[in-house]
Amino acid sequence: MKILKMYLGINLISYSLLFIILNINVFILEHSILRFIVYIFTHVETLLFIPGVILIFKSFPKSKCLH
């Protein structure tokens, strides 16, 4: 189950970063930084980065405190 969470998290992050990088190319060519930020926060493809990070961190084993 932990491997599946890690795999799914990595895929979600890769998918969202692909769209962010593609839009950086458009930003460099003709658009403003405000439009780029609005794109990142309003499209589902780029917002998948957050659940991807959460899935990866949940797949790590819990560390036991020495207290």
Helices and strands as residue ranges (DSSP letters): H 2-29, H 33-42, H 44-47, H 49-59
